[in-house]
C-alpha cells in the first residue's frame, strides 16, 4: 500500500497526537501483513520526521543535487534507517525508468564493508 501523502491529515495535529496516530497506523498495517510506503511531504517531514522515524522499519530520503563534477542534476537517495539490514552510509544516485522502476546508477560499485551501518 502506498500512502501519498500524510500531509493533508496532519495539519492540525500536535506532536503527541501525530505520534499516537502514526504508531497506530504502522501497527495496524503490520498486523494485517500489509507492506506499505508512507510518504511525508516536505512540510510534514520538517515537523514530524523525527517522531515518524521511531515507528517505521525503514526510511529512505529522496532528493536531488547538482553533481559538482558534471554540473548536471541527479537524483539521490539516503537510506536513513533499515532495521536489521546493512545499509550504505553514502548517498546513492538513481534513475526512475519505465518497466525497470527505480535503478541505482552510481555508488553501488563503490560500497565496501566499511560503508555499511547496521
Phi, psi and omega in degrees: 000137175246127175249110185229102002229166180283348186310317181293341182259357186245002189305321185250015182275144170279163177304322179297314179296318178301311183301314180298314183288322179293317176302317180296317178301310180297317180298312182296319178298317179295317180300328180272000179072027183263118173284132185223154172240120181247121184259130173256123176292171187298321180293315179294320179299317180299323184276322190236006185305312182299321178293318182295325182299331179292331188269332190268161179274333179211151178217128178234126178259125179256143180202186177227154175207163174267127179286120183293340182272324183256342183075005181261151175282145178219154177273139179230152173233143176240115178277097186288320185204138172207099185304138176059025181224136176287131182232147179290148179276334183270164175293147174246137176270149182213164174232153176254114183256181180291265181287337183284338183075220180275126179235126175288127186254327180222154177103332184292328179286335185272354185283127177240175179306323182288346183272001185256149170237154179245000000 
